[in-house]
Amino acid sequence: MVRNFPYRSETLLQPHDLEFRMILEHPRSRNSNMAVTGYLHCEDGIFHQWVEGPEAELRIVERCIYESRSHYGQTILSRDAVSTKQFLGWHMALGVSEKNSLFDFVAIQGVRTLHRTEYAAGVLAFMRAQFDTTSPF
Ligand SMILES: Cc1cc2nc3c(=O)[nH]c(=O)nc-3n(C[C@H](O)[C@H](O)[C@H](O)COP(=O)(O)O)c2cc1C
């Protein structure tokens, strides 16, 4: 089984900050070593991240995400155990708001963000749409 947990958090970092880029370097190699994959979207100071992988490894990654001082207000949107990964081969893909807007997507689709499960499903649909039209890096 593959575990996953999408969450959202807030940050003062901007996508072009050096620190922002560095945030992604460490996790990518850690995720790669632990068979963890996912998608990180940053828009208007809000991170949404989908993280998925084996249970024990995911617990380690979750702790790293929680302990990071680069963001705050981490809120888990859902937790699930499924048979397949959503972002196979992507050890942490990145989307930034200049290209595509999650907030626009959620508004157009009428996703109720106060309804956690529906919010998580909307976030996944948005990320999958980016993932399906981009190549891994
Ligand atoms: C938005 C965000 C996403 C992160 N994603 C991951 C991840 O996917 N895997 C991981 O091991 N750590 C992840 N981390 C944690 C970082 O790898 C790293 O431990 C942390 O940024 C270093 O601590 P600091 O931010 O307090 O300097 C993430 C951190 C942030 C802010």
The ligand as an SDF file (V2000), in Angstrom:
LIG
                    3D

 31 33  0  0  0  0  0  0  0  0999 V2000
    7.2450   23.5400    1.4410 C   0  0  0  0  0  0  0  0  0  0  0  0
    8.1830   22.5050    1.9960 C   0  0  0  0  0  0  0  0  0  0  0  0
    8.1560   21.2440    1.4600 C   0  0  0  0  0  0  0  0  0  0  0  0
    8.9980   20.2520    1.9590 C   0  0  0  0  0  0  0  0  0  0  0  0
    8.9340   19.0090    1.4110 N   0  0  0  0  0  0  0  0  0  0  0  0
    9.7410   18.0590    1.8790 C   0  0  0  0  0  0  0  0  0  0  0  0
    9.7160   16.7530    1.2850 C   0  0  0  0  0  0  0  0  0  0  0  0
    8.9780   16.4820    0.3520 O   0  0  0  0  0  0  0  0  0  0  0  0
   10.5500   15.8170    1.7850 N   0  0  0  0  0  0  0  0  0  0  0  0
   11.4020   16.0880    2.8410 C   0  0  0  0  0  0  0  0  0  0  0  0
   12.1230   15.1960    3.2420 O   0  0  0  0  0  0  0  0  0  0  0  0
   11.4340   17.3100    3.4140 N   0  0  0  0  0  0  0  0  0  0  0  0
   10.6350   18.2950    2.9540 C   0  0  0  0  0  0  0  0  0  0  0  0
   10.7040   19.5490    3.5300 N   0  0  0  0  0  0  0  0  0  0  0  0
   11.6380   19.8180    4.6350 C   0  0  0  0  0  0  0  0  0  0  0  0
   13.0070   20.2600    4.0850 C   0  0  0  0  0  0  0  0  0  0  0  0
   13.6150   19.2330    3.3780 O   0  0  0  0  0  0  0  0  0  0  0  0
   14.0470   20.6190    5.1180 C   0  0  0  0  0  0  0  0  0  0  0  0
   14.0940   19.6440    6.1150 O   0  0  0  0  0  0  0  0  0  0  0  0
   13.7920   21.8990    5.7130 C   0  0  0  0  0  0  0  0  0  0  0  0
   13.3790   22.8400    4.7620 O   0  0  0  0  0  0  0  0  0  0  0  0
   15.0500   22.3850    6.4270 C   0  0  0  0  0  0  0  0  0  0  0  0
   14.6420   23.0630    7.4970 O   0  0  0  0  0  0  0  0  0  0  0  0
   14.3850   24.6530    7.4240 P   0  0  0  0  0  0  0  0  0  0  0  0
   13.3740   24.8890    6.3340 O   0  0  0  0  0  0  0  0  0  0  0  0
   13.8730   24.9460    8.7720 O   0  0  0  0  0  0  0  0  0  0  0  0
   15.7230   25.2750    7.0880 O   0  0  0  0  0  0  0  0  0  0  0  0
    9.8950   20.5500    3.0290 C   0  0  0  0  0  0  0  0  0  0  0  0
    9.9220   21.8540    3.5520 C   0  0  0  0  0  0  0  0  0  0  0  0
    9.0850   22.8190    3.0440 C   0  0  0  0  0  0  0  0  0  0  0  0
    9.1280   24.2200    3.6030 C   0  0  0  0  0  0  0  0  0  0  0  0
  1  2  1  0
  2  3  1  0
  2 30  2  0
  3  4  2  0
  4  5  1  0
  4 28  1  0
  5  6  2  0
  6  7  1  0
  6 13  1  0
  7  8  2  0
  7  9  1  0
  9 10  1  0
 10 11  2  0
 10 12  1  0
 12 13  2  0
 13 14  1  0
 14 15  1  0
 14 28  1  0
 15 16  1  0
 16 17  1  0
 16 18  1  0
 18 19  1  0
 18 20  1  0
 20 21  1  0
 20 22  1  0
 22 23  1  0
 23 24  1  0
 24 25  2  0
 24 26  1  0
 24 27  1  0
 28 29  2  0
 29 30  1  0
 30 31  1  0
M  END
$$$$
